[in-house]
């Protein structure tokens, strides 16, 4: 259905079930023998309760937020 250039899509699902006994082995990945496996180490993340607390703990100028 389309009204004034807006599109609406309706999806109906019948007989949807969860936890139907699919074994975990269904989702096990086995890489090819000649594959190269690489791992990535992500940087640590810190969360601060305020902008001022964050500004005291970083080594760069922290900009003032522009909140409307």
ZATIFI-756299 format. One record per atom (N, C-alpha, C): residue number from 0; residue in one letter; chain; atom name; x, z, y. Coordinates in Angstrom, 3 decimals. Last residue first. Layout:
# ZATIFI-756299
r num = NUM&residuo = a&cadena = A&atomo = CA&east = X&up = Z&north = Y
...
END
This chain:
# ZATIFI-756299
r num = 67&residuo = x&cadena = A&atomo = N&east = 20.905&up = 21.346&north = 20.410
r num = 67&residuo = x&cadena = A&atomo = CA&east = 19.843&up = 21.133&north = 21.405
r num = 67&residuo = x&cadena = A&atomo = C&east = 18.917&up = 22.351&north = 21.496
r num = 66&residuo = x&cadena = A&atomo = N&east = 24.246&up = 22.182&north = 20.257
r num = 66&residuo = x&cadena = A&atomo = CA&east = 22.956&up = 22.385&north = 19.639
r num = 66&residuo = x&cadena = A&atomo = C&east = 21.860&up = 22.216&north = 20.685
r num = 65&residuo = x&cadena = A&atomo = N&east = 27.236&up = 21.531&north = 19.813
r num = 65&residuo = x&cadena = A&atomo = CA&east = 26.289&up = 20.991&north = 20.780
r num = 65&residuo = x&cadena = A&atomo = C&east = 24.905&up = 21.032&north = 20.147
r num = 64&residuo = x&cadena = A&atomo = N&east = 29.770&up = 23.989&north = 19.344
r num = 64&residuo = x&cadena = A&atomo = CA&east = 28.684&up = 23.163&north = 18.813
r num = 64&residuo = x&cadena = A&atomo = C&east = 27.747&up = 22.729&north = 19.932
r num = 63&residuo = x&cadena = A&atomo = N&east = 33.089&up = 23.635&north = 20.439
r num = 63&residuo = x&cadena = A&atomo = CA&east = 31.829&up = 24.326&north = 20.646
r num = 63&residuo = x&cadena = A&atomo = C&east = 30.717&up = 23.436&north = 20.093
r num = 62&residuo = x&cadena = A&atomo = N&east = 35.768&up = 23.088&north = 18.073
r num = 62&residuo = x&cadena = A&atomo = CA&east = 34.891&up = 22.689&north = 19.180
r num = 62&residuo = x&cadena = A&atomo = C&east = 33.647&up = 23.559&north = 19.255
r num = 61&residuo = x&cadena = A&atomo = N&east = 38.704&up = 24.739&north = 17.548
r num = 61&residuo = x&cadena = A&atomo = CA&east = 37.369&up = 24.588&north = 16.980
r num = 61&residuo = x&cadena = A&atomo = C&east = 36.415&up = 24.244&north = 18.116
r num = 60&residuo = x&cadena = A&atomo = N&east = 41.931&up = 23.709&north = 17.240
r num = 60&residuo = x&cadena = A&atomo = CA&east = 40.908&up = 24.042&north = 18.212
r num = 60&residuo = x&cadena = A&atomo = C&east = 39.535&up = 23.745&north = 17.608
r num = 59&residuo = x&cadena = A&atomo = N&east = 43.534&up = 25.132&north = 14.329
r num = 59&residuo = x&cadena = A&atomo = CA&east = 43.220&up = 24.025&north = 15.226
r num = 59&residuo = x&cadena = A&atomo = C&east = 42.116&up = 24.478&north = 16.182
r num = 58&residuo = x&cadena = A&atomo = N&east = 43.779&up = 26.924&north = 12.267
r num = 58&residuo = x&cadena = A&atomo = CA&east = 44.993&up = 26.580&north = 13.013
r num = 58&residuo = x&cadena = A&atomo = C&east = 44.780&up = 25.397&north = 13.954
r num = 57&residuo = x&cadena = A&atomo = N&east = 41.396&up = 29.626&north = 12.002
r num = 57&residuo = x&cadena = A&atomo = CA&east = 41.834&up = 28.254&north = 11.774
r num = 57&residuo = x&cadena = A&atomo = C&east = 43.026&up = 27.936&north = 12.673
r num = 56&residuo = x&cadena = A&atomo = N&east = 40.357&up = 32.128&north = 12.615
r num = 56&residuo = x&cadena = A&atomo = CA&east = 41.020&up = 31.946&north = 11.324
r num = 56&residuo = x&cadena = A&atomo = C&east = 41.430&up = 30.509&north = 11.015
r num = 55&residuo = x&cadena = A&atomo = N&east = 38.931&up = 32.255&north = 14.929
r num = 55&residuo = x&cadena = A&atomo = CA&east = 40.060&up = 33.174&north = 14.796
r num = 55&residuo = x&cadena = A&atomo = C&east = 40.886&up = 32.907&north = 13.545
r num = 54&residuo = x&cadena = A&atomo = N&east = 36.844&up = 30.501&north = 14.426
r num = 54&residuo = x&cadena = A&atomo = CA&east = 37.866&up = 30.119&north = 15.413
r num = 54&residuo = x&cadena = A&atomo = C&east = 39.098&up = 31.000&north = 15.307
r num = 53&residuo = x&cadena = A&atomo = N&east = 35.251&up = 32.011&north = 12.680
r num = 53&residuo = x&cadena = A&atomo = CA&east = 35.945&up = 30.827&north = 12.180
r num = 53&residuo = x&cadena = A&atomo = C&east = 37.083&up = 30.449&north = 13.112
r num = 52&residuo = x&cadena = A&atomo = N&east = 34.308&up = 33.928&north = 14.469
r num = 52&residuo = x&cadena = A&atomo = CA&east = 35.093&up = 34.354&north = 13.305
r num = 52&residuo = x&cadena = A&atomo = C&east = 35.870&up = 33.178&north = 12.726
r num = 51&residuo = x&cadena = A&atomo = N&east = 32.877&up = 32.261&north = 16.214
r num = 51&residuo = x&cadena = A&atomo = CA&east = 34.032&up = 33.018&north = 16.714
r num = 51&residuo = x&cadena = A&atomo = C&east = 34.906&up = 33.510&north = 15.560
r num = 50&residuo = x&cadena = A&atomo = N&east = 30.823&up = 31.308&north = 14.600
r num = 50&residuo = x&cadena = A&atomo = CA&east = 31.816&up = 30.373&north = 15.105
r num = 50&residuo = x&cadena = A&atomo = C&east = 33.054&up = 31.107&north = 15.558
r num = 49&residuo = x&cadena = A&atomo = N&east = 30.153&up = 33.438&north = 11.739
r num = 49&residuo = x&cadena = A&atomo = CA&east = 29.977&up = 33.026&north = 13.136
r num = 49&residuo = x&cadena = A&atomo = C&east = 31.059&up = 32.036&north = 13.515
r num = 48&residuo = x&cadena = A&atomo = N&east = 30.676&up = 33.857&north = 9.100
r num = 48&residuo = x&cadena = A&atomo = CA&east = 29.335&up = 34.201&north = 9.585
r num = 48&residuo = x&cadena = A&atomo = C&east = 29.094&up = 33.763&north = 11.022
r num = 47&residuo = x&cadena = A&atomo = N&east = 32.363&up = 31.370&north = 7.193
r num = 47&residuo = x&cadena = A&atomo = CA&east = 32.374&up = 32.425&north = 8.213
r num = 47&residuo = x&cadena = A&atomo = C&east = 30.962&up = 32.636&north = 8.733
r num = 46&residuo = x&cadena = A&atomo = N&east = 33.886&up = 30.399&north = 4.192
r num = 46&residuo = x&cadena = A&atomo = CA&east = 32.673&up = 30.420&north = 4.995
r num = 46&residuo = x&cadena = A&atomo = C&east = 32.744&up = 31.599&north = 5.946
r num = 45&residuo = x&cadena = A&atomo = N&east = 36.335&up = 28.220&north = 2.855
r num = 45&residuo = x&cadena = A&atomo = CA&east = 35.959&up = 29.542&north = 3.348
r num = 45&residuo = x&cadena = A&atomo = C&east = 34.731&up = 29.404&north = 4.232
r num = 44&residuo = x&cadena = A&atomo = N&east = 37.630&up = 26.544&north = 0.102
r num = 44&residuo = x&cadena = A&atomo = CA&east = 36.661&up = 26.511&north = 1.189
r num = 44&residuo = x&cadena = A&atomo = C&east = 36.331&up = 27.949&north = 1.566
r num = 43&residuo = x&cadena = A&atomo = N&east = 40.583&up = 24.879&north = -1.076
r num = 43&residuo = x&cadena = A&atomo = CA&east = 39.697&up = 26.039&north = -1.036
r num = 43&residuo = x&cadena = A&atomo = C&east = 38.800&up = 25.954&north = 0.197
r num = 42&residuo = x&cadena = A&atomo = N&east = 40.572&up = 21.424&north = -2.150
r num = 42&residuo = x&cadena = A&atomo = CA&east = 41.041&up = 22.522&north = -1.306
r num = 42&residuo = x&cadena = A&atomo = C&east = 40.060&up = 23.689&north = -1.345
r num = 41&residuo = x&cadena = A&atomo = N&east = 40.643&up = 20.408&north = -5.604
r num = 41&residuo = x&cadena = A&atomo = CA&east = 40.017&up = 20.416&north = -4.290
r num = 41&residuo = x&cadena = A&atomo = C&east = 40.545&up = 21.579&north = -3.464
r num = 40&residuo = x&cadena = A&atomo = N&east = 42.478&up = 18.507&north = -7.681
r num = 40&residuo = x&cadena = A&atomo = CA&east = 42.342&up = 19.870&north = -7.205
r num = 40&residuo = x&cadena = A&atomo = C&east = 41.788&up = 19.816&north = -5.789
r num = 39&residuo = x&cadena = A&atomo = N&east = 41.622&up = 16.347&north = -10.255
r num = 39&residuo = x&cadena = A&atomo = CA&east = 41.775&up = 16.513&north = -8.815
r num = 39&residuo = x&cadena = A&atomo = C&east = 41.577&up = 17.977&north = -8.469
r num = 38&residuo = x&cadena = A&atomo = N&east = 43.091&up = 14.697&north = -13.029
r num = 38&residuo = x&cadena = A&atomo = CA&east = 42.287&up = 15.779&north = -12.480
r num = 38&residuo = x&cadena = A&atomo = C&east = 42.596&up = 15.916&north = -11.002
r num = 37&residuo = x&cadena = A&atomo = N&east = 42.917&up = 11.927&north = -15.220
r num = 37&residuo = x&cadena = A&atomo = CA&east = 43.450&up = 12.515&north = -13.996
r num = 37&residuo = x&cadena = A&atomo = C&east = 42.515&up = 13.621&north = -13.534
r num = 36&residuo = x&cadena = A&atomo = N&east = 43.797&up = 10.370&north = -18.124
r num = 36&residuo = x&cadena = A&atomo = CA&east = 42.893&up = 11.374&north = -17.566
r num = 36&residuo = x&cadena = A&atomo = C&east = 43.572&up = 11.997&north = -16.358
r num = 35&residuo = x&cadena = A&atomo = N&east = 43.857&up = 7.178&north = -19.277
r num = 35&residuo = x&cadena = A&atomo = CA&east = 44.637&up = 8.143&north = -18.506
r num = 35&residuo = x&cadena = A&atomo = C&east = 43.649&up = 9.091&north = -17.842
r num = 34&residuo = x&cadena = A&atomo = N&east = 43.190&up = 5.927&north = -22.570
r num = 34&residuo = x&cadena = A&atomo = CA&east = 42.742&up = 6.300&north = -21.219
r num = 34&residuo = x&cadena = A&atomo = C&east = 43.717&up = 7.284&north = -20.579
r num = 33&residuo = x&cadena = A&atomo = N&east = 43.540&up = 5.158&north = -25.161
r num = 33&residuo = x&cadena = A&atomo = CA&east = 44.526&up = 4.692&north = -24.188
r num = 33&residuo = x&cadena = A&atomo = C&east = 44.150&up = 5.046&north = -22.743
r num = 32&residuo = x&cadena = A&atomo = N&east = 41.325&up = 6.232&north = -26.522
r num = 32&residuo = x&cadena = A&atomo = CA&east = 42.668&up = 6.721&north = -26.854
r num = 32&residuo = x&cadena = A&atomo = C&east = 43.703&up = 6.316&north = -25.805
r num = 31&residuo = x&cadena = A&atomo = N&east = 38.538&up = 6.951&north = -24.357
r num = 31&residuo = x&cadena = A&atomo = CA&east = 39.298&up = 6.046&north = -25.223
r num = 31&residuo = x&cadena = A&atomo = C&east = 40.726&up = 6.571&north = -25.418
r num = 30&residuo = x&cadena = A&atomo = N&east = 36.830&up = 10.138&north = -24.429
r num = 30&residuo = x&cadena = A&atomo = CA&east = 37.563&up = 9.086&north = -23.732
r num = 30&residuo = x&cadena = A&atomo = C&east = 38.305&up = 8.206&north = -24.730
r num = 29&residuo = x&cadena = A&atomo = N&east = 33.700&up = 11.140&north = -25.020
r num = 29&residuo = x&cadena = A&atomo = CA&east = 34.983&up = 11.012&north = -25.709
r num = 29&residuo = x&cadena = A&atomo = C&east = 35.713&up = 9.840&north = -25.082
r num = 28&residuo = x&cadena = A&atomo = N&east = 31.317&up = 13.399&north = -23.921
r num = 28&residuo = x&cadena = A&atomo = CA&east = 32.077&up = 12.188&north = -23.614
r num = 28&residuo = x&cadena = A&atomo = C&east = 33.389&up = 12.218&north = -24.377
r num = 27&residuo = x&cadena = A&atomo = N&east = 28.166&up = 14.485&north = -24.985
r num = 27&residuo = x&cadena = A&atomo = CA&east = 29.615&up = 14.692&north = -25.040
r num = 27&residuo = x&cadena = A&atomo = C&east = 30.322&up = 13.363&north = -24.813
r num = 26&residuo = x&cadena = A&atomo = N&east = 25.426&up = 14.349&north = -25.155
r num = 26&residuo = x&cadena = A&atomo = CA&east = 26.031&up = 14.137&north = -23.848
r num = 26&residuo = x&cadena = A&atomo = C&east = 27.534&up = 14.401&north = -23.838
r num = 25&residuo = x&cadena = A&atomo = N&east = 24.721&up = 14.953&north = -27.720
r num = 25&residuo = x&cadena = A&atomo = CA&east = 24.240&up = 13.684&north = -27.171
r num = 25&residuo = x&cadena = A&atomo = C&east = 24.983&up = 13.342&north = -25.893
r num = 24&residuo = x&cadena = A&atomo = N&east = 25.451&up = 17.528&north = -28.170
r num = 24&residuo = x&cadena = A&atomo = CA&east = 26.399&up = 16.486&north = -28.581
r num = 24&residuo = x&cadena = A&atomo = C&east = 25.971&up = 15.112&north = -28.079
r num = 23&residuo = x&cadena = A&atomo = N&east = 23.239&up = 19.063&north = -27.583
r num = 23&residuo = x&cadena = A&atomo = CA&east = 24.275&up = 18.914&north = -26.559
r num = 23&residuo = x&cadena = A&atomo = C&east = 25.274&up = 17.814&north = -26.902
r num = 22&residuo = x&cadena = A&atomo = N&east = 20.162&up = 17.569&north = -28.790
r num = 22&residuo = x&cadena = A&atomo = CA&east = 21.402&up = 18.322&north = -29.005
r num = 22&residuo = x&cadena = A&atomo = C&east = 22.427&up = 18.046&north = -27.908
r num = 21&residuo = x&cadena = A&atomo = N&east = 16.989&up = 18.091&north = -27.588
r num = 21&residuo = x&cadena = A&atomo = CA&east = 18.063&up = 17.103&north = -27.599
r num = 21&residuo = x&cadena = A&atomo = C&east = 19.371&up = 17.867&north = -27.764
r num = 20&residuo = x&cadena = A&atomo = N&east = 14.691&up = 19.668&north = -27.490
r num = 20&residuo = x&cadena = A&atomo = CA&east = 15.592&up = 19.809&north = -28.622
r num = 20&residuo = x&cadena = A&atomo = C&east = 16.646&up = 18.720&north = -28.709
r num = 19&residuo = x&cadena = A&atomo = N&east = 13.247&up = 19.397&north = -25.195
r num = 19&residuo = x&cadena = A&atomo = CA&east = 12.651&up = 18.895&north = -26.433
r num = 19&residuo = x&cadena = A&atomo = C&east = 13.605&up = 18.959&north = -27.625
r num = 18&residuo = x&cadena = A&atomo = N&east = 13.146&up = 20.218&north = -22.436
r num = 18&residuo = x&cadena = A&atomo = CA&east = 13.711&up = 21.045&north = -23.515
r num = 18&residuo = x&cadena = A&atomo = C&east = 13.137&up = 20.659&north = -24.873
r num = 17&residuo = x&cadena = A&atomo = N&east = 10.046&up = 18.749&north = -21.342
r num = 17&residuo = x&cadena = A&atomo = CA&east = 11.383&up = 19.266&north = -21.090
r num = 17&residuo = x&cadena = A&atomo = C&east = 11.833&up = 20.081&north = -22.291
r num = 16&residuo = x&cadena = A&atomo = N&east = 8.004&up = 15.802&north = -21.037
r num = 16&residuo = x&cadena = A&atomo = CA&east = 8.334&up = 17.079&north = -21.667
r num = 16&residuo = x&cadena = A&atomo = C&east = 9.772&up = 17.447&north = -21.360
r num = 15&residuo = x&cadena = A&atomo = N&east = 5.322&up = 13.881&north = -19.992
r num = 15&residuo = x&cadena = A&atomo = CA&east = 6.670&up = 14.324&north = -19.658
r num = 15&residuo = x&cadena = A&atomo = C&east = 6.907&up = 15.681&north = -20.295
r num = 14&residuo = x&cadena = A&atomo = N&east = 2.941&up = 12.340&north = -20.186
r num = 14&residuo = x&cadena = A&atomo = CA&east = 3.587&up = 12.903&north = -21.377
r num = 14&residuo = x&cadena = A&atomo = C&east = 5.038&up = 13.277&north = -21.122
r num = 13&residuo = x&cadena = A&atomo = N&east = 3.383&up = 10.165&north = -17.397
r num = 13&residuo = x&cadena = A&atomo = CA&east = 2.526&up = 10.744&north = -18.424
r num = 13&residuo = x&cadena = A&atomo = C&east = 3.378&up = 11.274&north = -19.567
r num = 12&residuo = x&cadena = A&atomo = N&east = 3.756&up = 9.802&north = -13.975
r num = 12&residuo = x&cadena = A&atomo = CA&east = 4.465&up = 10.007&north = -15.226
r num = 12&residuo = x&cadena = A&atomo = C&east = 3.507&up = 10.700&north = -16.197
r num = 11&residuo = x&cadena = A&atomo = N&east = 3.487&up = 7.593&north = -11.319
r num = 11&residuo = x&cadena = A&atomo = CA&east = 2.757&up = 8.508&north = -12.192
r num = 11&residuo = x&cadena = A&atomo = C&east = 3.488&up = 8.583&north = -13.519
r num = 10&residuo = x&cadena = A&atomo = N&east = 4.341&up = 7.001&north = -8.033
r num = 10&residuo = x&cadena = A&atomo = CA&east = 4.825&up = 6.956&north = -9.407
r num = 10&residuo = x&cadena = A&atomo = C&east = 4.063&up = 8.001&north = -10.210
r num = 9&residuo = x&cadena = A&atomo = N&east = 3.791&up = 5.095&north = -5.217
r num = 9&residuo = x&cadena = A&atomo = CA&east = 3.239&up = 6.154&north = -6.045
r num = 9&residuo = x&cadena = A&atomo = C&east = 3.751&up = 5.952&north = -7.461
r num = 8&residuo = x&cadena = A&atomo = N&east = 5.016&up = 4.409&north = -2.050
r num = 8&residuo = x&cadena = A&atomo = CA&east = 5.152&up = 4.133&north = -3.467
r num = 8&residuo = x&cadena = A&atomo = C&east = 4.629&up = 5.333&north = -4.236
r num = 7&residuo = x&cadena = A&atomo = N&east = 4.318&up = 2.940&north = 1.006
r num = 7&residuo = x&cadena = A&atomo = CA&east = 4.122&up = 4.120&north = 0.182
r num = 7&residuo = x&cadena = A&atomo = C&east = 4.210&up = 3.694&north = -1.271
r num = 6&residuo = x&cadena = A&atomo = N&east = 5.672&up = 1.777&north = 3.990
r num = 6&residuo = x&cadena = A&atomo = CA&east = 5.444&up = 1.513&north = 2.584
r num = 6&residuo = x&cadena = A&atomo = C&east = 5.321&up = 2.831&north = 1.838
r num = 5&residuo = x&cadena = A&atomo = N&east = 4.723&up = 0.631&north = 7.152
r num = 5&residuo = x&cadena = A&atomo = CA&east = 5.127&up = 1.774&north = 6.347
r num = 5&residuo = x&cadena = A&atomo = C&east = 4.774&up = 1.463&north = 4.896
r num = 4&residuo = x&cadena = A&atomo = N&east = 3.688&up = -1.342&north = 8.815
r num = 4&residuo = x&cadena = A&atomo = CA&east = 5.088&up = -1.437&north = 8.398
r num = 4&residuo = x&cadena = A&atomo = C&east = 5.601&up = -0.195&north = 7.682
r num = 3&residuo = x&cadena = A&atomo = N&east = 0.908&up = -0.529&north = 8.862
r num = 3&residuo = x&cadena = A&atomo = CA&east = 1.760&up = -0.575&north = 10.054
r num = 3&residuo = x&cadena = A&atomo = C&east = 3.246&up = -0.487&north = 9.697
r num = 2&residuo = x&cadena = A&atomo = N&east = 0.795&up = 0.185&north = 5.538
r num = 2&residuo = x&cadena = A&atomo = CA&east = 0.057&up = 0.355&north = 6.782
r num = 2&residuo = x&cadena = A&atomo = C&east = 1.054&up = 0.372&north = 7.929
r num = 1&residuo = x&cadena = A&atomo = N&east = 0.564&up = -0.771&north = 2.230
r num = 1&residuo = x&cadena = A&atomo = CA&east = 1.367&up = -0.858&north = 3.436
r num = 1&residuo = x&cadena = A&atomo = C&east = 0.472&up = -0.761&north = 4.658
r num = 0&residuo = x&cadena = A&atomo = N&east = 0.851&up = 0.000&north = -1.161
r num = 0&residuo = x&cadena = A&atomo = CA&east = 0.000&up = 0.000&north = 0.000
r num = 0&residuo = x&cadena = A&atomo = C&east = 0.901&up = 0.000&north = 1.230
END
